[in-house]
Amino acid sequence: MLRGGEAKRAICIRFESGTWHAEKHAGTLGAIVLFLSRGFRNKPMLHIKDMVLRAGDPPLNHTFDDAAISVVLGANRSGKTLLCRVLAGLAAPVSGSVSIDGSFVETGAPQPVALVMQSFVNYPAWTVADNIASPLTARGVPRSERRRRAAEIASRLGLEGLLDRYPHELSGGQQQRVAIGRALAKGARVLLLDEPLVNLDYKLREALRDELRALLIAEGLCVIYTTTDPVDAFVMAHQVVLIEDHGFVQTGTPLDVYQYPKSFTAAALMSEPTVNVLSEGHAVAAVRPEHVRLTEPSADSARKLSLQVEEVETNGAHTFIHGLVGRDSWIIKANGMVHAEIDQPLAIWVREADVLRFEAH
């Protein structure tokens, strides 16, 4: 759910059971209106051409837009961190080029890029103001100007009352904003966030995801945000870039990639839990856990299957039923509290419209 402090009305978007829902919502930051209405009318900012991250891997070509959030989604060790390091000029690609607003990125040279890693480190002996202003200190900016710039950035980040505090006196979310503030003080036009929420607990992660999205939209930067969680893509992204084994799998809006995956890998990356394999001879087919039905659809064409239940877990909002369909492991994601007997067969249905089919390779 979108949040904010200003008494304005906007469209609120939420994703549930494979469907986007739009509804009016009061008290949302005006920046969110921009997020929902802007689409892809932004100008290109960062362009990669024929870039190879590792020897033998496929070349990467993509353009990241200005004033937009691009979420790079992939499993651990898929190449997300290496991609961020190359885009920041901290590592060199095997071949190819990176350009920012038409200027090529040279490894080791100063760039209008800031990289915030998953462990967003702040200087423990420095105050919030000094941490934010540290790039200005390195450039020899006078102290009075550093204080003014730090105060101005802190006010945009909701840190104006914390300028004299030290990192150990801050919450995880406040420390994250200090790290982002340091990036803003650098004057970066491209902000790389490498799994910035991965070390936070679930509830804090969920709250900060909404807060961070509104903040980044308001700043108008070219933001590249890496994650292993498809929910981050749905909540935050104008555009999602799927990455696997150091190669791009598919790009597009989160909803388009979810509804029209071009491969089994794309479908699996854009699903939590992962997709279920549906045996169809030599064809490759899959169905998402949230699309498996426990009752027979009345109007739609559907096939009936039997799941041998192995495990049942719930978080209150959803029940996850694990089991076997034939020899394939399946997961069913059902709304609410659902009872299922362990070691017993469970009748399930899959609508033909929900089956994802791909060409076999």
BANUVO-28147 format. One record per residue (C-alpha): x, y, z; residue number from 1; residue in three letters. Coordinates in steps of 0.02 Angstrom, whole numbers. Layout:
BEGIN
<c1->X, c2->Y, c3->Z, pos->NUM, code->ala>
...
//
This chain:
BEGIN
<c1->0, c2->0, c3->0, pos->1, code->met>
<c1->66, c2->173, c3->-43, pos->2, code->leu>
<c1->97, c2->291, c3->102, pos->3, code->arg>
<c1->140, c2->474, c3->125, pos->4, code->gly>
<c1->111, c2->628, c3->231, pos->5, code->gly>
<c1->29, c2->754, c3->115, pos->6, code->glu>
<c1->-160, c2->761, c3->104, pos->7, code->ala>
<c1->-173, c2->724, c3->-81, pos->8, code->lys>
<c1->-270, c2->595, c3->-177, pos->9, code->arg>
<c1->-188, c2->472, c3->-294, pos->10, code->ala>
<c1->-211, c2->302, c3->-369, pos->11, code->ile>
<c1->-149, c2->164, c3->-255, pos->12, code->cys>
<c1->-86, c2->5, c3->-336, pos->13, code->ile>
<c1->-72, c2->-162, c3->-250, pos->14, code->arg>
<c1->-33, c2->-334, c3->-319, pos->15, code->phe>
<c1->-130, c2->-484, c3->-256, pos->16, code->glu>
<c1->-163, c2->-658, c3->-322, pos->17, code->ser>
<c1->-88, c2->-620, c3->-492, pos->18, code->gly>
<c1->-188, c2->-462, c3->-520, pos->19, code->thr>
<c1->-154, c2->-276, c3->-509, pos->20, code->trp>
<c1->-288, c2->-180, c3->-411, pos->21, code->his>
<c1->-309, c2->9, c3->-425, pos->22, code->ala>
<c1->-402, c2->111, c3->-296, pos->23, code->glu>
<c1->-411, c2->290, c3->-234, pos->24, code->lys>
<c1->-303, c2->327, c3->-84, pos->25, code->his>
<c1->-287, c2->485, c3->19, pos->26, code->ala>
<c1->-131, c2->544, c3->108, pos->27, code->gly>
<c1->-6, c2->494, c3->-25, pos->28, code->thr>
<c1->147, c2->592, c3->-76, pos->29, code->leu>
<c1->124, c2->689, c3->-236, pos->30, code->gly>
<c1->280, c2->604, c3->-302, pos->31, code->ala>
<c1->184, c2->441, c3->-313, pos->32, code->ile>
<c1->64, c2->521, c3->-438, pos->33, code->val>
<c1->217, c2->554, c3->-547, pos->34, code->leu>
<c1->271, c2->372, c3->-526, pos->35, code->phe>
<c1->104, c2->305, c3->-586, pos->36, code->leu>
<c1->76, c2->426, c3->-729, pos->37, code->ser>
<c1->250, c2->449, c3->-800, pos->38, code->arg>
<c1->271, c2->279, c3->-884, pos->39, code->gly>
<c1->424, c2->272, c3->-997, pos->40, code->phe>
<c1->429, c2->449, c3->-1064, pos->41, code->arg>
<c1->596, c2->482, c3->-978, pos->42, code->asn>
<c1->755, c2->511, c3->-1076, pos->43, code->lys>
<c1->891, c2->378, c3->-1080, pos->44, code->pro>
<c1->1028, c2->402, c3->-950, pos->45, code->met>
<c1->1140, c2->248, c3->-936, pos->46, code->leu>
<c1->1173, c2->138, c3->-1087, pos->47, code->his>
<c1->1267, c2->-27, c3->-1095, pos->48, code->ile>
<c1->1319, c2->-94, c3->-1265, pos->49, code->lys>
<c1->1385, c2->-268, c3->-1302, pos->50, code->asp>
<c1->1449, c2->-279, c3->-1123, pos->51, code->met>
<c1->1514, c2->-448, c3->-1065, pos->52, code->val>
<c1->1531, c2->-470, c3->-877, pos->53, code->leu>
<c1->1627, c2->-635, c3->-880, pos->54, code->arg>
<c1->1721, c2->-723, c3->-1019, pos->55, code->ala>
<c1->1604, c2->-838, c3->-1113, pos->56, code->gly>
<c1->1445, c2->-752, c3->-1055, pos->57, code->asp>
<c1->1322, c2->-669, c3->-1176, pos->58, code->pro>
<c1->1340, c2->-482, c3->-1215, pos->59, code->pro>
<c1->1221, c2->-364, c3->-1125, pos->60, code->leu>
<c1->1129, c2->-221, c3->-1209, pos->61, code->asn>
<c1->1009, c2->-109, c3->-1115, pos->62, code->his>
<c1->963, c2->72, c3->-1082, pos->63, code->thr>
<c1->916, c2->132, c3->-908, pos->64, code->phe>
<c1->806, c2->287, c3->-906, pos->65, code->asp>
<c1->831, c2->448, c3->-809, pos->66, code->asp>
<c1->710, c2->482, c3->-666, pos->67, code->ala>
<c1->656, c2->300, c3->-660, pos->68, code->ala>
<c1->682, c2->149, c3->-549, pos->69, code->ile>
<c1->747, c2->-7, c3->-636, pos->70, code->ser>
<c1->748, c2->-164, c3->-531, pos->71, code->val>
<c1->877, c2->-296, c3->-579, pos->72, code->val>
<c1->804, c2->-460, c3->-517, pos->73, code->leu>
<c1->904, c2->-620, c3->-505, pos->74, code->gly>
<c1->958, c2->-761, c3->-391, pos->75, code->ala>
<c1->1114, c2->-754, c3->-284, pos->76, code->asn>
<c1->1275, c2->-758, c3->-387, pos->77, code->arg>
<c1->1182, c2->-716, c3->-547, pos->78, code->ser>
<c1->1292, c2->-563, c3->-581, pos->79, code->gly>
<c1->1197, c2->-421, c3->-496, pos->80, code->lys>
<c1->1341, c2->-357, c3->-388, pos->81, code->thr>
<c1->1468, c2->-372, c3->-529, pos->82, code->leu>
<c1->1349, c2->-275, c3->-641, pos->83, code->leu>
<c1->1339, c2->-136, c3->-511, pos->84, code->cys>
<c1->1528, c2->-129, c3->-493, pos->85, code->arg>
<c1->1551, c2->-116, c3->-682, pos->86, code->val>
<c1->1418, c2->19, c3->-697, pos->87, code->leu>
<c1->1502, c2->116, c3->-557, pos->88, code->ala>
<c1->1673, c2->105, c3->-642, pos->89, code->gly>
<c1->1745, c2->-1, c3->-502, pos->90, code->leu>
<c1->1773, c2->-154, c3->-612, pos->91, code->ala>
<c1->1804, c2->-175, c3->-798, pos->92, code->ala>
<c1->1694, c2->-281, c3->-911, pos->93, code->pro>
<c1->1775, c2->-412, c3->-1022, pos->94, code->val>
<c1->1716, c2->-311, c3->-1172, pos->95, code->ser>
<c1->1586, c2->-183, c3->-1222, pos->96, code->gly>
<c1->1550, c2->-10, c3->-1155, pos->97, code->ser>
<c1->1451, c2->88, c3->-1025, pos->98, code->val>
<c1->1400, c2->267, c3->-1056, pos->99, code->ser>
<c1->1310, c2->393, c3->-946, pos->100, code->ile>
<c1->1218, c2->532, c3->-1036, pos->101, code->asp>
<c1->1331, c2->503, c3->-1186, pos->102, code->gly>
<c1->1497, c2->499, c3->-1092, pos->103, code->ser>
<c1->1589, c2->333, c3->-1078, pos->104, code->phe>
<c1->1626, c2->262, c3->-906, pos->105, code->val>
<c1->1811, c2->228, c3->-880, pos->106, code->glu>
<c1->1864, c2->107, c3->-745, pos->107, code->thr>
<c1->1939, c2->198, c3->-595, pos->108, code->gly>
<c1->1892, c2->372, c3->-658, pos->109, code->ala>
<c1->1771, c2->484, c3->-561, pos->110, code->pro>
<c1->1591, c2->454, c3->-615, pos->111, code->gln>
<c1->1422, c2->536, c3->-577, pos->112, code->pro>
<c1->1374, c2->369, c3->-496, pos->113, code->val>
<c1->1348, c2->319, c3->-316, pos->114, code->ala>
<c1->1345, c2->138, c3->-258, pos->115, code->leu>
<c1->1260, c2->86, c3->-96, pos->116, code->val>
<c1->1298, c2->-94, c3->-52, pos->117, code->met>
<c1->1187, c2->-212, c3->48, pos->118, code->gln>
<c1->1289, c2->-173, c3->204, pos->119, code->ser>
<c1->1270, c2->16, c3->196, pos->120, code->phe>
<c1->1421, c2->68, c3->299, pos->121, code->val>
<c1->1422, c2->238, c3->385, pos->122, code->asn>
<c1->1573, c2->311, c3->474, pos->123, code->tyr>
<c1->1539, c2->265, c3->658, pos->124, code->pro>
<c1->1638, c2->409, c3->733, pos->125, code->ala>
<c1->1554, c2->542, c3->625, pos->126, code->trp>
<c1->1385, c2->623, c3->650, pos->127, code->thr>
<c1->1244, c2->609, c3->525, pos->128, code->val>
<c1->1290, c2->780, c3->457, pos->129, code->ala>
<c1->1473, c2->731, c3->436, pos->130, code->asp>
<c1->1428, c2->566, c3->354, pos->131, code->asn>
<c1->1313, c2->649, c3->227, pos->132, code->ile>
<c1->1442, c2->783, c3->191, pos->133, code->ala>
<c1->1591, c2->664, c3->176, pos->134, code->ser>
<c1->1602, c2->677, c3->-16, pos->135, code->pro>
<c1->1607, c2->866, c3->2, pos->136, code->leu>
<c1->1743, c2->852, c3->135, pos->137, code->thr>
<c1->1847, c2->748, c3->14, pos->138, code->ala>
<c1->1831, c2->886, c3->-117, pos->139, code->arg>
<c1->1884, c2->1023, c3->5, pos->140, code->gly>
<c1->1716, c2->1112, c3->12, pos->141, code->val>
<c1->1715, c2->1242, c3->155, pos->142, code->pro>
<c1->1636, c2->1182, c3->318, pos->143, code->arg>
<c1->1493, c2->1309, c3->314, pos->144, code->ser>
<c1->1442, c2->1252, c3->141, pos->145, code->glu>
<c1->1456, c2->1069, c3->194, pos->146, code->arg>
<c1->1339, c2->1100, c3->340, pos->147, code->arg>
<c1->1215, c2->1191, c3->231, pos->148, code->arg>
<c1->1214, c2->1053, c3->99, pos->149, code->arg>
<c1->1201, c2->915, c3->232, pos->150, code->ala>
<c1->1053, c2->1003, c3->314, pos->151, code->ala>
<c1->966, c2->1025, c3->147, pos->152, code->glu>
<c1->989, c2->842, c3->99, pos->153, code->ile>
<c1->939, c2->783, c3->274, pos->154, code->ala>
<c1->775, c2->879, c3->261, pos->155, code->ser>
<c1->734, c2->788, c3->99, pos->156, code->arg>
<c1->769, c2->621, c3->183, pos->157, code->leu>
<c1->674, c2->655, c3->344, pos->158, code->gly>
<c1->836, c2->663, c3->444, pos->159, code->leu>
<c1->834, c2->848, c3->488, pos->160, code->glu>
<c1->818, c2->815, c3->675, pos->161, code->gly>
<c1->959, c2->688, c3->678, pos->162, code->leu>
<c1->1107, c2->785, c3->608, pos->163, code->leu>
<c1->1207, c2->780, c3->770, pos->164, code->asp>
<c1->1176, c2->597, c3->807, pos->165, code->arg>
<c1->1296, c2->454, c3->774, pos->166, code->tyr>
<c1->1257, c2->297, c3->671, pos->167, code->pro>
<c1->1239, c2->185, c3->823, pos->168, code->his>
<c1->1098, c2->298, c3->883, pos->169, code->glu>
<c1->996, c2->272, c3->725, pos->170, code->leu>
<c1->874, c2->139, c3->667, pos->171, code->ser>
<c1->914, c2->28, c3->518, pos->172, code->gly>
<c1->803, c2->133, c3->405, pos->173, code->gly>
<c1->883, c2->295, c3->463, pos->174, code->gln>
<c1->1057, c2->225, c3->433, pos->175, code->gln>
<c1->1004, c2->176, c3->258, pos->176, code->gln>
<c1->944, c2->352, c3->223, pos->177, code->arg>
<c1->1110, c2->422, c3->285, pos->178, code->val>
<c1->1201, c2->312, c3->160, pos->179, code->ala>
<c1->1085, c2->373, c3->21, pos->180, code->ile>
<c1->1111, c2->552, c3->81, pos->181, code->gly>
<c1->1298, c2->530, c3->58, pos->182, code->arg>
<c1->1263, c2->473, c3->-120, pos->183, code->ala>
<c1->1156, c2->628, c3->-152, pos->184, code->leu>
<c1->1292, c2->741, c3->-82, pos->185, code->ala>
<c1->1411, c2->667, c3->-209, pos->186, code->lys>
<c1->1300, c2->742, c3->-344, pos->187, code->gly>
<c1->1268, c2->571, c3->-422, pos->188, code->ala>
<c1->1151, c2->560, c3->-570, pos->189, code->arg>
<c1->1145, c2->370, c3->-561, pos->190, code->val>
<c1->1112, c2->282, c3->-396, pos->191, code->leu>
<c1->1153, c2->96, c3->-383, pos->192, code->leu>
<c1->1072, c2->4, c3->-237, pos->193, code->leu>
<c1->1139, c2->-173, c3->-219, pos->194, code->asp>
<c1->1010, c2->-268, c3->-115, pos->195, code->glu>
<c1->994, c2->-126, c3->11, pos->196, code->pro>
<c1->859, c2->-210, c3->116, pos->197, code->leu>
<c1->923, c2->-389, c3->120, pos->198, code->val>
<c1->994, c2->-379, c3->297, pos->199, code->asn>
<c1->835, c2->-308, c3->375, pos->200, code->leu>
<c1->695, c2->-408, c3->455, pos->201, code->asp>
<c1->536, c2->-435, c3->355, pos->202, code->tyr>
<c1->425, c2->-304, c3->438, pos->203, code->lys>
<c1->557, c2->-167, c3->430, pos->204, code->leu>
<c1->598, c2->-218, c3->252, pos->205, code->arg>
<c1->415, c2->-199, c3->200, pos->206, code->glu>
<c1->398, c2->-28, c3->281, pos->207, code->ala>
<c1->563, c2->37, c3->210, pos->208, code->leu>
<c1->522, c2->-26, c3->36, pos->209, code->arg>
<c1->373, c2->93, c3->27, pos->210, code->asp>
<c1->472, c2->235, c3->106, pos->211, code->glu>
<c1->622, c2->210, c3->-6, pos->212, code->leu>
<c1->517, c2->205, c3->-164, pos->213, code->arg>
<c1->435, c2->373, c3->-126, pos->214, code->ala>
<c1->605, c2->449, c3->-84, pos->215, code->leu>
<c1->690, c2->388, c3->-242, pos->216, code->leu>
<c1->547, c2->446, c3->-354, pos->217, code->ile>
<c1->553, c2->619, c3->-275, pos->218, code->ala>
<c1->742, c2->631, c3->-307, pos->219, code->glu>
<c1->720, c2->601, c3->-494, pos->220, code->gly>
<c1->879, c2->499, c3->-515, pos->221, code->leu>
<c1->917, c2->353, c3->-629, pos->222, code->cys>
<c1->903, c2->215, c3->-498, pos->223, code->val>
<c1->962, c2->36, c3->-523, pos->224, code->ile>
<c1->905, c2->-75, c3->-380, pos->225, code->tyr>
<c1->958, c2->-257, c3->-368, pos->226, code->thr>
<c1->861, c2->-391, c3->-275, pos->227, code->thr>
<c1->819, c2->-576, c3->-265, pos->228, code->thr>
<c1->638, c2->-538, c3->-218, pos->229, code->asp>
<c1->508, c2->-516, c3->-356, pos->230, code->pro>
<c1->399, c2->-418, c3->-233, pos->231, code->val>
<c1->529, c2->-279, c3->-241, pos->232, code->asp>
<c1->503, c2->-270, c3->-428, pos->233, code->ala>
<c1->313, c2->-259, c3->-413, pos->234, code->phe>
<c1->320, c2->-128, c3->-276, pos->235, code->val>
<c1->462, c2->-17, c3->-337, pos->236, code->met>
<c1->502, c2->-36, c3->-522, pos->237, code->ala>
<c1->457, c2->62, c3->-675, pos->238, code->his>
<c1->555, c2->-72, c3->-766, pos->239, code->gln>
<c1->621, c2->-243, c3->-716, pos->240, code->val>
<c1->777, c2->-325, c3->-788, pos->241, code->val>
<c1->791, c2->-513, c3->-757, pos->242, code->leu>
<c1->969, c2->-579, c3->-743, pos->243, code->ile>
<c1->1029, c2->-759, c3->-738, pos->244, code->glu>
<c1->1208, c2->-824, c3->-751, pos->245, code->asp>
<c1->1272, c2->-649, c3->-794, pos->246, code->his>
<c1->1153, c2->-629, c3->-941, pos->247, code->gly>
<c1->990, c2->-533, c3->-960, pos->248, code->phe>
<c1->839, c2->-647, c3->-976, pos->249, code->val>
<c1->698, c2->-523, c3->-1006, pos->250, code->gln>
<c1->657, c2->-339, c3->-979, pos->251, code->thr>
<c1->494, c2->-242, c3->-969, pos->252, code->gly>
<c1->368, c2->-177, c3->-845, pos->253, code->thr>
<c1->342, c2->-292, c3->-695, pos->254, code->pro>
<c1->165, c2->-334, c3->-747, pos->255, code->leu>
<c1->212, c2->-374, c3->-927, pos->256, code->asp>
<c1->356, c2->-486, c3->-875, pos->257, code->val>
<c1->244, c2->-574, c3->-749, pos->258, code->tyr>
<c1->101, c2->-602, c3->-871, pos->259, code->gln>
<c1->206, c2->-639, c3->-1026, pos->260, code->tyr>
<c1->369, c2->-724, c3->-977, pos->261, code->pro>
<c1->473, c2->-772, c3->-1128, pos->262, code->lys>
<c1->554, c2->-924, c3->-1046, pos->263, code->ser>
<c1->537, c2->-1043, c3->-900, pos->264, code->phe>
<c1->682, c2->-952, c3->-816, pos->265, code->thr>
<c1->591, c2->-785, c3->-830, pos->266, code->ala>
<c1->432, c2->-859, c3->-758, pos->267, code->ala>
<c1->527, c2->-935, c3->-613, pos->268, code->ala>
<c1->622, c2->-776, c3->-572, pos->269, code->leu>
<c1->460, c2->-676, c3->-571, pos->270, code->met>
<c1->372, c2->-796, c3->-453, pos->271, code->ser>
<c1->380, c2->-819, c3->-264, pos->272, code->glu>
<c1->370, c2->-964, c3->-228, pos->273, code->pro>
<c1->442, c2->-1026, c3->-392, pos->274, code->thr>
<c1->332, c2->-1096, c3->-530, pos->275, code->val>
<c1->274, c2->-1277, c3->-534, pos->276, code->asn>
<c1->327, c2->-1389, c3->-679, pos->277, code->val>
<c1->181, c2->-1461, c3->-776, pos->278, code->leu>
<c1->225, c2->-1617, c3->-874, pos->279, code->ser>
<c1->165, c2->-1610, c3->-1054, pos->280, code->glu>
<c1->271, c2->-1736, c3->-1146, pos->281, code->gly>
<c1->417, c2->-1646, c3->-1228, pos->282, code->his>
<c1->342, c2->-1472, c3->-1203, pos->283, code->ala>
<c1->397, c2->-1355, c3->-1063, pos->284, code->val>
<c1->249, c2->-1295, c3->-961, pos->285, code->ala>
<c1->227, c2->-1215, c3->-791, pos->286, code->ala>
<c1->94, c2->-1146, c3->-676, pos->287, code->val>
<c1->116, c2->-1019, c3->-537, pos->288, code->arg>
<c1->78, c2->-1074, c3->-358, pos->289, code->pro>
<c1->-56, c2->-938, c3->-339, pos->290, code->glu>
<c1->-147, c2->-1002, c3->-494, pos->291, code->his>
<c1->-178, c2->-1178, c3->-431, pos->292, code->val>
<c1->-361, c2->-1199, c3->-380, pos->293, code->arg>
<c1->-428, c2->-1305, c3->-237, pos->294, code->leu>
<c1->-604, c2->-1304, c3->-309, pos->295, code->thr>
<c1->-656, c2->-1337, c3->-487, pos->296, code->glu>
<c1->-681, c2->-1176, c3->-588, pos->297, code->pro>
<c1->-862, c2->-1165, c3->-642, pos->298, code->ser>
<c1->-845, c2->-1079, c3->-810, pos->299, code->ala>
<c1->-665, c2->-1105, c3->-866, pos->300, code->asp>
<c1->-583, c2->-1253, c3->-948, pos->301, code->ser>
<c1->-474, c2->-1336, c3->-817, pos->302, code->ala>
<c1->-379, c2->-1499, c3->-791, pos->303, code->arg>
<c1->-393, c2->-1596, c3->-630, pos->304, code->lys>
<c1->-234, c2->-1658, c3->-546, pos->305, code->leu>
<c1->-192, c2->-1747, c3->-383, pos->306, code->ser>
<c1->-64, c2->-1677, c3->-261, pos->307, code->leu>
<c1->11, c2->-1795, c3->-132, pos->308, code->gln>
<c1->27, c2->-1678, c3->17, pos->309, code->val>
<c1->196, c2->-1676, c3->105, pos->310, code->glu>
<c1->193, c2->-1515, c3->207, pos->311, code->glu>
<c1->75, c2->-1374, c3->251, pos->312, code->val>
<c1->128, c2->-1203, c3->316, pos->313, code->glu>
<c1->36, c2->-1040, c3->341, pos->314, code->thr>
<c1->71, c2->-858, c3->384, pos->315, code->asn>
<c1->-111, c2->-818, c3->417, pos->316, code->gly>
<c1->-140, c2->-725, c3->254, pos->317, code->ala>
<c1->-89, c2->-873, c3->145, pos->318, code->his>
<c1->-71, c2->-1061, c3->159, pos->319, code->thr>
<c1->71, c2->-1149, c3->67, pos->320, code->phe>
<c1->39, c2->-1331, c3->26, pos->321, code->ile>
<c1->192, c2->-1431, c3->-29, pos->322, code->his>
<c1->179, c2->-1598, c3->-116, pos->323, code->gly>
<c1->204, c2->-1705, c3->-270, pos->324, code->leu>
<c1->110, c2->-1706, c3->-435, pos->325, code->val>
<c1->175, c2->-1865, c3->-512, pos->326, code->gly>
<c1->362, c2->-1850, c3->-484, pos->327, code->arg>
<c1->366, c2->-1660, c3->-486, pos->328, code->asp>
<c1->373, c2->-1555, c3->-327, pos->329, code->ser>
<c1->235, c2->-1426, c3->-319, pos->330, code->trp>
<c1->185, c2->-1282, c3->-205, pos->331, code->ile>
<c1->9, c2->-1214, c3->-193, pos->332, code->ile>
<c1->-16, c2->-1038, c3->-126, pos->333, code->lys>
<c1->-195, c2->-1020, c3->-63, pos->334, code->ala>
<c1->-276, c2->-868, c3->15, pos->335, code->asn>
<c1->-317, c2->-878, c3->201, pos->336, code->gly>
<c1->-310, c2->-1032, c3->312, pos->337, code->met>
<c1->-331, c2->-1195, c3->216, pos->338, code->val>
<c1->-334, c2->-1369, c3->292, pos->339, code->his>
<c1->-246, c2->-1513, c3->204, pos->340, code->ala>
<c1->-200, c2->-1684, c3->271, pos->341, code->glu>
<c1->-17, c2->-1736, c3->266, pos->342, code->ile>
<c1->18, c2->-1894, c3->164, pos->343, code->asp>
<c1->-153, c2->-1884, c3->84, pos->344, code->gln>
<c1->-201, c2->-1845, c3->-97, pos->345, code->pro>
<c1->-278, c2->-1675, c3->-129, pos->346, code->leu>
<c1->-381, c2->-1636, c3->-283, pos->347, code->ala>
<c1->-322, c2->-1479, c3->-373, pos->348, code->ile>
<c1->-367, c2->-1391, c3->-535, pos->349, code->trp>
<c1->-267, c2->-1288, c3->-659, pos->350, code->val>
<c1->-356, c2->-1177, c3->-785, pos->351, code->arg>
<c1->-289, c2->-1190, c3->-962, pos->352, code->glu>
<c1->-277, c2->-1000, c3->-965, pos->353, code->ala>
<c1->-154, c2->-1007, c3->-819, pos->354, code->asp>
<c1->-34, c2->-1131, c3->-900, pos->355, code->val>
<c1->128, c2->-1052, c3->-959, pos->356, code->leu>
<c1->205, c2->-1142, c3->-1109, pos->357, code->arg>
<c1->378, c2->-1119, c3->-1180, pos->358, code->phe>
<c1->478, c2->-1188, c3->-1323, pos->359, code->glu>
<c1->591, c2->-1334, c3->-1276, pos->360, code->ala>
<c1->777, c2->-1307, c3->-1306, pos->361, code->his>
//
